[in-house]
Amino acid sequence: MRQLLFRLIGILEVAGGLYGLAAKLGQLLRFGSFHVSIEALLALAAYAFVLVAGVLLLENSERGVRFSRWAQLLQLPLIATPVFSYAMHCGGFLNVYAVLHMPLRPGLDWHFGSEGFVLALAGPAASRVGINLLALLSWLALRLR
């Protein structure tokens, strides 16, 4: 069971990492503004890390398990406030969040076969915070011995 979970996590990391690298490399090559280029470079580094973690995990390496734990922690938070926004996912997400606007509204959002990276010093008017349950469950599975 452990091997099956690790393989599934590794496949999602490799696929999401490759997809993210391709998307952000295209964005970087369009020569946008300085802020867009910095965000694209940070995303490239994050996706490359996730890709390497997935490959090492598929090779059944102990270092791959450790790197994959960190890769899942990178994908865990969902923060979207008017001051700061951060979210990342590789391969898929299952986000549970709360819109911090009166009245407080919970929400659930999911998608598989995708990538996403948001890092900004700005965000939506209605703040929302949450976690990626898929990343949390993957992180917990990687803790299995």
Buried (B, 14 or more C-beta within 10 A) or exposed (E): EEEEBBEEBBBBBBBBBBBBBEBBEEBBEEEEEEEEBEBBEBBBEBBBBBBBBBBBBBEEBEEBBBBBBEBBEBBBBBBBBEEEBBBBBBBBBBBBBBBEEEEEEEEEEEBEEBBBBBBEEEBEEEBBEBBBBBBBBBBEBBEEE
